[in-house]
């Protein structure tokens, strides 16, 4: 697939969200069509070309390749609860993840608010496993105190995702935590200059794979095989088109023992296609963008041009 094919089929949409997530209320994504279907290119707007190029590589793979391994036809999912203080909002979000047995709650802003959010989810789904995502916002001493406090008041967690930012700090945290909890790594691998050069020994127990930031399914599988850790596949808040590629990655993993964060389409009020959650799982499918949705949520012409120029720059990075 060449650059002209991408640019000639490019569509950009602005999808409204149910709640603020990562500081945004509208998710802007770019889509293009290839010989095997649609690919998505949707790095967040603040990302530079070097980081965004991997997202383009993943989108091209999605639009040109379908011969991936498939070990399962449906993927267990976790519900995702953003860092909101609204009880009503939490209740509404929980209800969207039909049959989910695992919930990931965003924390790291304020411990009192974090505890209240966790208590609310626990009240609504008392038998669910809870995992928390800190996005690396704590320092080591703060993480030790906060994790011990959460365990004392909330109870056991399935795992804690990226409690601190750096590999050495993750190792220090595990050495001093004195709480029996698994640590998952997201940014530590996703933001690494070379995911194969970094040693995760003694730093994390679970590896988070996000297909677009890591450059596609093939590269994600290679990263997983290299590090030899249990994995979770999660989204990067893509549309249903991008989520489809994440679902294919989850299906392609020989072992998958954790529910995956691939139901974030529930955070959008409207999407380009649908991935129905049934009994806490999403079945594999190859959706195409709804033409009415493409037209309804089409970005202004200047945004389309902005994305075209961004793709050109990322194409140069890919060489």
FIMIDO-403526 format. One record per residue (C-alpha): x, y, z; residue in three letters; residue number from 0. Coordinates in Angstrom, 3 decimals, padded with zeros to 6 digits. Layout:
N
{u X, v Y, w Z, residu Ala, num NUM} .
...
***
This chain:
319
{u 000.000, v 000.000, w 000.000, residu Unk, num 0} .
{u 001.492, v 003.334, w -000.993, residu Unk, num 1} .
{u 001.072, v 006.841, w 000.395, residu Unk, num 2} .
{u -001.290, v 007.950, w -002.381, residu Unk, num 3} .
{u -003.676, v 005.082, w -001.632, residu Unk, num 4} .
{u -003.809, v 006.159, w 001.996, residu Unk, num 5} .
{u -004.334, v 009.837, w 001.229, residu Unk, num 6} .
{u -006.908, v 009.255, w -001.523, residu Unk, num 7} .
{u -009.159, v 007.158, w 000.712, residu Unk, num 8} .
{u -008.564, v 009.164, w 003.901, residu Unk, num 9} .
{u -011.560, v 010.050, w 006.064, residu Unk, num 10} .
{u -011.340, v 011.954, w 009.364, residu Unk, num 11} .
{u -014.118, v 011.895, w 011.945, residu Unk, num 12} .
{u -014.742, v 013.499, w 015.319, residu Unk, num 13} .
{u -016.525, v 011.086, w 017.642, residu Unk, num 14} .
{u -018.296, v 012.471, w 020.744, residu Unk, num 15} .
{u -017.561, v 010.852, w 024.105, residu Unk, num 16} .
{u -019.816, v 010.084, w 027.067, residu Unk, num 17} .
{u -017.309, v 011.439, w 029.547, residu Unk, num 18} .
{u -013.970, v 013.200, w 029.607, residu Unk, num 19} .
{u -011.131, v 010.717, w 029.158, residu Unk, num 20} .
{u -007.463, v 011.660, w 028.896, residu Unk, num 21} .
{u -008.689, v 015.248, w 029.072, residu Unk, num 22} .
{u -010.734, v 015.052, w 025.855, residu Unk, num 23} .
{u -014.468, v 014.933, w 025.108, residu Unk, num 24} .
{u -014.157, v 014.271, w 021.350, residu Unk, num 25} .
{u -012.017, v 011.555, w 019.787, residu Unk, num 26} .
{u -010.630, v 012.528, w 016.406, residu Unk, num 27} .
{u -009.505, v 009.603, w 014.229, residu Unk, num 28} .
{u -008.366, v 009.079, w 010.643, residu Unk, num 29} .
{u -009.332, v 006.081, w 008.524, residu Unk, num 30} .
{u -008.185, v 004.766, w 005.172, residu Unk, num 31} .
{u -009.103, v 001.813, w 002.988, residu Unk, num 32} .
{u -006.753, v -000.833, w 001.664, residu Unk, num 33} .
{u -007.033, v -004.126, w -000.228, residu Unk, num 34} .
{u -008.025, v -006.064, w 002.918, residu Unk, num 35} .
{u -010.315, v -003.497, w 004.510, residu Unk, num 36} .
{u -010.016, v -000.395, w 006.617, residu Unk, num 37} .
{u -007.134, v 000.761, w 008.780, residu Unk, num 38} .
{u -007.146, v 003.410, w 011.476, residu Unk, num 39} .
{u -004.522, v 006.042, w 012.253, residu Unk, num 40} .
{u -005.404, v 007.817, w 015.490, residu Unk, num 41} .
{u -002.412, v 008.838, w 017.604, residu Unk, num 42} .
{u -003.448, v 011.492, w 020.095, residu Unk, num 43} .
{u -003.057, v 015.002, w 018.790, residu Unk, num 44} .
{u -000.106, v 015.899, w 020.990, residu Unk, num 45} .
{u 002.044, v 012.950, w 019.818, residu Unk, num 46} .
{u 005.025, v 013.712, w 017.590, residu Unk, num 47} .
{u 005.879, v 012.005, w 014.316, residu Unk, num 48} .
{u 008.374, v 009.518, w 015.778, residu Unk, num 49} .
{u 005.773, v 008.105, w 018.161, residu Unk, num 50} .
{u 002.854, v 008.404, w 015.731, residu Unk, num 51} .
{u 004.620, v 006.513, w 012.942, residu Unk, num 52} .
{u 004.007, v 003.204, w 014.734, residu Unk, num 53} .
{u 000.265, v 003.937, w 014.657, residu Unk, num 54} .
{u 000.467, v 004.425, w 010.893, residu Unk, num 55} .
{u 002.360, v 001.151, w 010.509, residu Unk, num 56} .
{u -000.398, v -000.627, w 012.451, residu Unk, num 57} .
{u -003.136, v 000.981, w 010.345, residu Unk, num 58} .
{u -001.423, v -000.085, w 007.131, residu Unk, num 59} .
{u -001.109, v -003.631, w 008.467, residu Unk, num 60} .
{u -004.842, v -003.666, w 009.259, residu Unk, num 61} .
{u -005.733, v -002.481, w 005.762, residu Unk, num 62} .
{u -003.439, v -004.928, w 003.953, residu Unk, num 63} .
{u -003.147, v -008.127, w 006.014, residu Unk, num 64} .
{u -005.616, v -010.688, w 007.351, residu Unk, num 65} .
{u -003.549, v -013.878, w 007.756, residu Unk, num 66} .
{u -002.979, v -013.703, w 011.509, residu Unk, num 67} .
{u -003.146, v -016.691, w 013.869, residu Unk, num 68} .
{u -006.491, v -017.176, w 015.605, residu Unk, num 69} .
{u -006.667, v -019.084, w 018.879, residu Unk, num 70} .
{u -010.112, v -017.831, w 019.954, residu Unk, num 71} .
{u -013.253, v -016.348, w 018.446, residu Unk, num 72} .
{u -014.257, v -014.060, w 021.295, residu Unk, num 73} .
{u -012.337, v -011.936, w 023.770, residu Unk, num 74} .
{u -013.213, v -011.395, w 027.427, residu Unk, num 75} .
{u -013.223, v -007.690, w 028.219, residu Unk, num 76} .
{u -012.888, v -005.409, w 031.217, residu Unk, num 77} .
{u -015.047, v -002.373, w 031.827, residu Unk, num 78} .
{u -013.118, v 000.899, w 031.926, residu Unk, num 79} .
{u -014.065, v 003.630, w 034.385, residu Unk, num 80} .
{u -012.370, v 007.020, w 033.883, residu Unk, num 81} .
{u -011.323, v 009.346, w 036.692, residu Unk, num 82} .
{u -014.766, v 010.792, w 037.369, residu Unk, num 83} .
{u -016.258, v 011.789, w 040.713, residu Unk, num 84} .
{u -019.843, v 011.501, w 039.454, residu Unk, num 85} .
{u -021.734, v 008.577, w 041.005, residu Unk, num 86} .
{u -024.368, v 008.788, w 038.285, residu Unk, num 87} .
{u -021.716, v 008.683, w 035.574, residu Unk, num 88} .
{u -020.055, v 005.633, w 037.125, residu Unk, num 89} .
{u -023.415, v 003.855, w 037.371, residu Unk, num 90} .
{u -024.188, v 004.595, w 033.717, residu Unk, num 91} .
{u -020.781, v 003.400, w 032.558, residu Unk, num 92} .
{u -020.882, v 000.174, w 034.575, residu Unk, num 93} .
{u -024.231, v -000.700, w 033.004, residu Unk, num 94} .
{u -022.715, v -000.526, w 029.496, residu Unk, num 95} .
{u -020.290, v -003.418, w 030.048, residu Unk, num 96} .
{u -022.844, v -006.217, w 029.943, residu Unk, num 97} .
{u -021.644, v -009.259, w 031.873, residu Unk, num 98} .
{u -018.147, v -007.902, w 032.534, residu Unk, num 99} .
{u -016.407, v -009.660, w 035.400, residu Unk, num 100} .
{u -013.431, v -007.282, w 035.540, residu Unk, num 101} .
{u -013.294, v -003.480, w 035.826, residu Unk, num 102} .
{u -010.319, v -001.175, w 035.365, residu Unk, num 103} .
{u -010.584, v 002.091, w 037.264, residu Unk, num 104} .
{u -008.450, v 005.099, w 036.455, residu Unk, num 105} .
{u -006.779, v 006.518, w 039.568, residu Unk, num 106} .
{u -003.853, v 008.760, w 040.438, residu Unk, num 107} .
{u -005.437, v 012.190, w 040.757, residu Unk, num 108} .
{u -006.418, v 012.329, w 044.426, residu Unk, num 109} .
{u -006.391, v 009.372, w 046.842, residu Unk, num 110} .
{u -009.681, v 010.292, w 048.509, residu Unk, num 111} .
{u -011.438, v 010.533, w 045.136, residu Unk, num 112} .
{u -009.744, v 007.343, w 043.950, residu Unk, num 113} .
{u -011.014, v 005.428, w 046.981, residu Unk, num 114} .
{u -014.536, v 006.777, w 046.517, residu Unk, num 115} .
{u -014.519, v 005.728, w 042.855, residu Unk, num 116} .
{u -013.286, v 002.242, w 043.743, residu Unk, num 117} .
{u -015.890, v 001.887, w 046.489, residu Unk, num 118} .
{u -018.630, v 002.872, w 044.057, residu Unk, num 119} .
{u -017.598, v 000.308, w 041.454, residu Unk, num 120} .
{u -017.230, v -002.355, w 044.126, residu Unk, num 121} .
{u -020.740, v -001.583, w 045.373, residu Unk, num 122} .
{u -022.210, v -001.837, w 041.877, residu Unk, num 123} .
{u -020.376, v -005.043, w 040.886, residu Unk, num 124} .
{u -019.397, v -006.683, w 044.204, residu Unk, num 125} .
{u -018.119, v -009.931, w 042.641, residu Unk, num 126} .
{u -016.030, v -008.306, w 039.922, residu Unk, num 127} .
{u -012.238, v -008.272, w 039.902, residu Unk, num 128} .
{u -010.854, v -004.755, w 040.133, residu Unk, num 129} .
{u -007.684, v -003.447, w 038.547, residu Unk, num 130} .
{u -006.425, v 000.119, w 038.680, residu Unk, num 131} .
{u -004.491, v 002.230, w 036.176, residu Unk, num 132} .
{u -002.225, v 004.990, w 037.464, residu Unk, num 133} .
{u -000.601, v 005.974, w 034.138, residu Unk, num 134} .
{u 002.743, v 006.336, w 035.906, residu Unk, num 135} .
{u 001.654, v 009.400, w 037.865, residu Unk, num 136} .
{u 002.949, v 008.327, w 041.299, residu Unk, num 137} .
{u 006.492, v 008.421, w 042.652, residu Unk, num 138} .
{u 007.745, v 005.356, w 044.537, residu Unk, num 139} .
{u 007.018, v 006.434, w 048.139, residu Unk, num 140} .
{u 003.615, v 007.775, w 047.132, residu Unk, num 141} .
{u 002.821, v 004.532, w 045.323, residu Unk, num 142} .
{u 003.754, v 002.440, w 048.360, residu Unk, num 143} .
{u 001.504, v 004.504, w 050.638, residu Unk, num 144} .
{u -001.408, v 004.653, w 048.189, residu Unk, num 145} .
{u -001.353, v 000.961, w 047.299, residu Unk, num 146} .
{u -001.216, v -000.077, w 050.961, residu Unk, num 147} .
{u -004.097, v 002.291, w 051.715, residu Unk, num 148} .
{u -006.202, v 000.996, w 048.822, residu Unk, num 149} .
{u -005.579, v -002.600, w 049.881, residu Unk, num 150} .
{u -006.551, v -001.740, w 053.446, residu Unk, num 151} .
{u -009.828, v -000.095, w 052.460, residu Unk, num 152} .
{u -010.855, v -001.782, w 049.194, residu Unk, num 153} .
{u -009.199, v -005.183, w 049.361, residu Unk, num 154} .
{u -007.402, v -007.259, w 046.763, residu Unk, num 155} .
{u -006.754, v -005.971, w 043.253, residu Unk, num 156} .
{u -006.128, v -008.114, w 040.184, residu Unk, num 157} .
{u -003.210, v -005.878, w 039.266, residu Unk, num 158} .
{u -001.993, v -002.285, w 039.296, residu Unk, num 159} .
{u -001.149, v -000.811, w 035.920, residu Unk, num 160} .
{u 001.881, v 001.462, w 035.625, residu Unk, num 161} .
{u 001.946, v 002.814, w 039.204, residu Unk, num 162} .
{u 005.236, v 004.643, w 038.558, residu Unk, num 163} .
{u 006.782, v 005.700, w 035.273, residu Unk, num 164} .
{u 010.330, v 004.358, w 035.003, residu Unk, num 165} .
{u 011.671, v 000.792, w 034.938, residu Unk, num 166} .
{u 014.076, v 001.344, w 037.828, residu Unk, num 167} .
{u 011.291, v 002.866, w 039.923, residu Unk, num 168} .
{u 009.042, v -000.118, w 039.173, residu Unk, num 169} .
{u 011.796, v -002.419, w 040.438, residu Unk, num 170} .
{u 012.243, v -000.314, w 043.562, residu Unk, num 171} .
{u 008.491, v -000.342, w 044.161, residu Unk, num 172} .
{u 008.260, v -004.131, w 043.896, residu Unk, num 173} .
{u 011.192, v -004.525, w 046.281, residu Unk, num 174} .
{u 009.588, v -002.342, w 048.958, residu Unk, num 175} .
{u 005.833, v -002.688, w 048.483, residu Unk, num 176} .
{u 005.168, v -005.533, w 050.958, residu Unk, num 177} .
{u 001.763, v -006.078, w 049.341, residu Unk, num 178} .
{u 001.075, v -009.176, w 047.266, residu Unk, num 179} .
{u -000.158, v -007.596, w 044.050, residu Unk, num 180} .
{u 000.833, v -007.921, w 040.415, residu Unk, num 181} .
{u 002.201, v -004.914, w 038.544, residu Unk, num 182} .
{u 001.300, v -004.377, w 034.875, residu Unk, num 183} .
{u 003.402, v -002.286, w 032.509, residu Unk, num 184} .
{u 001.948, v -000.100, w 029.766, residu Unk, num 185} .
{u 003.871, v 003.125, w 029.140, residu Unk, num 186} .
{u 007.099, v 001.420, w 030.186, residu Unk, num 187} .
{u 006.956, v -000.659, w 026.993, residu Unk, num 188} .
{u 004.744, v 001.521, w 024.793, residu Unk, num 189} .
{u 006.929, v 004.612, w 025.239, residu Unk, num 190} .
{u 010.228, v 002.735, w 025.071, residu Unk, num 191} .
{u 012.544, v 003.760, w 022.249, residu Unk, num 192} .
{u 013.238, v 000.078, w 021.638, residu Unk, num 193} .
{u 010.770, v -002.355, w 023.308, residu Unk, num 194} .
{u 013.204, v -005.221, w 022.683, residu Unk, num 195} .
{u 016.180, v -003.556, w 024.382, residu Unk, num 196} .
{u 014.490, v -002.883, w 027.706, residu Unk, num 197} .
{u 014.747, v -005.439, w 030.545, residu Unk, num 198} .
{u 011.518, v -005.868, w 032.503, residu Unk, num 199} .
{u 012.894, v -008.474, w 034.938, residu Unk, num 200} .
{u 011.869, v -007.565, w 038.465, residu Unk, num 201} .
{u 009.837, v -004.594, w 037.215, residu Unk, num 202} .
{u 006.456, v -005.935, w 036.081, residu Unk, num 203} .
{u 004.435, v -009.147, w 036.156, residu Unk, num 204} .
{u 001.999, v -008.455, w 033.307, residu Unk, num 205} .
{u 002.706, v -006.856, w 029.925, residu Unk, num 206} .
{u 000.165, v -004.487, w 028.368, residu Unk, num 207} .
{u -000.040, v -004.659, w 024.582, residu Unk, num 208} .
{u -001.688, v -001.858, w 022.568, residu Unk, num 209} .
{u -001.647, v -002.744, w 018.907, residu Unk, num 210} .
{u -001.474, v 000.715, w 017.327, residu Unk, num 211} .
{u 001.245, v 002.297, w 019.513, residu Unk, num 212} .
{u 003.359, v -000.854, w 019.184, residu Unk, num 213} .
{u 003.189, v -000.895, w 015.397, residu Unk, num 214} .
{u 000.701, v -003.675, w 014.660, residu Unk, num 215} .
{u -000.076, v -007.310, w 015.413, residu Unk, num 216} .
{u 003.119, v -008.856, w 014.045, residu Unk, num 217} .
{u 005.361, v -006.561, w 016.076, residu Unk, num 218} .
{u 003.188, v -006.890, w 019.198, residu Unk, num 219} .
{u 003.440, v -010.684, w 019.021, residu Unk, num 220} .
{u 007.218, v -010.397, w 018.675, residu Unk, num 221} .
{u 007.388, v -008.107, w 021.721, residu Unk, num 222} .
{u 005.258, v -010.523, w 023.759, residu Unk, num 223} .
{u 007.416, v -013.501, w 022.731, residu Unk, num 224} .
{u 010.586, v -011.588, w 023.584, residu Unk, num 225} .
{u 009.553, v -010.633, w 027.125, residu Unk, num 226} .
{u 007.828, v -013.942, w 027.993, residu Unk, num 227} .
{u 005.282, v -012.369, w 030.368, residu Unk, num 228} .
{u 001.519, v -012.847, w 030.709, residu Unk, num 229} .
{u -000.200, v -010.215, w 028.581, residu Unk, num 230} .
{u -003.295, v -008.045, w 028.447, residu Unk, num 231} .
{u -004.416, v -006.417, w 025.210, residu Unk, num 232} .
{u -005.864, v -002.951, w 025.610, residu Unk, num 233} .
{u -007.116, v -000.171, w 023.371, residu Unk, num 234} .
{u -005.792, v 003.310, w 022.778, residu Unk, num 235} .
{u -009.318, v 004.715, w 022.648, residu Unk, num 236} .
{u -009.737, v 003.933, w 018.965, residu Unk, num 237} .
{u -012.949, v 003.785, w 016.997, residu Unk, num 238} .
{u -014.516, v 000.382, w 016.319, residu Unk, num 239} .
{u -012.243, v 000.051, w 013.277, residu Unk, num 240} .
{u -009.073, v 000.368, w 015.324, residu Unk, num 241} .
{u -010.519, v -001.803, w 018.104, residu Unk, num 242} .
{u -011.014, v -004.583, w 015.524, residu Unk, num 243} .
{u -007.254, v -004.791, w 015.030, residu Unk, num 244} .
{u -006.764, v -005.006, w 018.794, residu Unk, num 245} .
{u -009.295, v -007.843, w 018.938, residu Unk, num 246} .
{u -007.363, v -009.667, w 016.212, residu Unk, num 247} .
{u -004.185, v -009.267, w 018.273, residu Unk, num 248} .
{u -005.937, v -010.725, w 021.320, residu Unk, num 249} .
{u -007.127, v -013.654, w 019.206, residu Unk, num 250} .
{u -003.611, v -014.223, w 017.836, residu Unk, num 251} .
{u -001.937, v -014.696, w 021.219, residu Unk, num 252} .
{u -001.327, v -018.358, w 022.110, residu Unk, num 253} .
{u -002.105, v -017.618, w 025.773, residu Unk, num 254} .
{u -004.479, v -014.960, w 027.062, residu Unk, num 255} .
{u -005.381, v -015.327, w 030.719, residu Unk, num 256} .
{u -006.618, v -011.799, w 031.465, residu Unk, num 257} .
{u -009.690, v -009.893, w 030.321, residu Unk, num 258} .
{u -008.745, v -007.236, w 027.785, residu Unk, num 259} .
{u -009.356, v -003.492, w 027.709, residu Unk, num 260} .
{u -011.019, v -003.580, w 024.295, residu Unk, num 261} .
{u -014.489, v -002.334, w 025.206, residu Unk, num 262} .
{u -013.616, v 001.365, w 025.298, residu Unk, num 263} .
{u -016.063, v 001.973, w 022.463, residu Unk, num 264} .
{u -018.551, v 002.203, w 025.327, residu Unk, num 265} .
{u -016.943, v 005.538, w 026.219, residu Unk, num 266} .
{u -018.113, v 006.971, w 022.878, residu Unk, num 267} .
{u -021.681, v 008.152, w 022.454, residu Unk, num 268} .
{u -021.464, v 007.229, w 018.760, residu Unk, num 269} .
{u -019.073, v 005.058, w 016.780, residu Unk, num 270} .
{u -018.446, v 004.046, w 013.181, residu Unk, num 271} .
{u -019.438, v 000.409, w 013.735, residu Unk, num 272} .
{u -020.390, v -001.733, w 016.708, residu Unk, num 273} .
{u -018.747, v -004.410, w 018.805, residu Unk, num 274} .
{u -021.512, v -005.913, w 020.912, residu Unk, num 275} .
{u -020.572, v -006.894, w 024.451, residu Unk, num 276} .
{u -022.310, v -010.132, w 025.355, residu Unk, num 277} .
{u -021.653, v -012.034, w 028.583, residu Unk, num 278} .
{u -018.554, v -009.939, w 029.189, residu Unk, num 279} .
{u -016.967, v -010.706, w 025.816, residu Unk, num 280} .
{u -016.707, v -009.341, w 022.265, residu Unk, num 281} .
{u -016.756, v -011.648, w 019.252, residu Unk, num 282} .
{u -014.275, v -011.176, w 016.436, residu Unk, num 283} .
{u -015.590, v -009.401, w 013.356, residu Unk, num 284} .
{u -014.338, v -007.291, w 010.457, residu Unk, num 285} .
{u -016.588, v -004.229, w 010.561, residu Unk, num 286} .
{u -016.667, v -001.556, w 007.890, residu Unk, num 287} .
{u -017.371, v 002.073, w 008.754, residu Unk, num 288} .
{u -021.028, v 003.048, w 008.599, residu Unk, num 289} .
{u -021.318, v 005.506, w 005.717, residu Unk, num 290} .
{u -023.932, v 007.618, w 007.507, residu Unk, num 291} .
{u -021.640, v 007.865, w 010.544, residu Unk, num 292} .
{u -018.677, v 008.805, w 008.361, residu Unk, num 293} .
{u -020.719, v 011.682, w 006.934, residu Unk, num 294} .
{u -022.350, v 012.710, w 010.207, residu Unk, num 295} .
{u -019.125, v 012.942, w 012.171, residu Unk, num 296} .
{u -016.857, v 014.116, w 009.358, residu Unk, num 297} .
{u -014.230, v 016.584, w 010.512, residu Unk, num 298} .
{u -013.968, v 020.013, w 008.852, residu Unk, num 299} .
{u -011.838, v 020.246, w 005.735, residu Unk, num 300} .
{u -008.966, v 021.929, w 007.583, residu Unk, num 301} .
{u -008.749, v 018.969, w 009.976, residu Unk, num 302} .
{u -008.662, v 016.545, w 007.050, residu Unk, num 303} .
{u -005.734, v 018.511, w 005.631, residu Unk, num 304} .
{u -004.021, v 018.531, w 009.030, residu Unk, num 305} .
{u -004.210, v 014.732, w 009.163, residu Unk, num 306} .
{u -003.022, v 014.395, w 005.564, residu Unk, num 307} .
{u 000.111, v 016.384, w 006.387, residu Unk, num 308} .
{u 000.624, v 014.390, w 009.572, residu Unk, num 309} .
{u 000.443, v 011.118, w 007.644, residu Unk, num 310} .
{u 002.979, v 012.409, w 005.112, residu Unk, num 311} .
{u 005.427, v 013.205, w 007.928, residu Unk, num 312} .
{u 004.904, v 009.803, w 009.570, residu Unk, num 313} .
{u 005.349, v 008.085, w 006.209, residu Unk, num 314} .
{u 008.778, v 009.715, w 005.962, residu Unk, num 315} .
{u 009.655, v 008.420, w 009.432, residu Unk, num 316} .
{u 008.732, v 004.892, w 008.348, residu Unk, num 317} .
{u 010.998, v 005.310, w 005.344, residu Unk, num 318} .
***
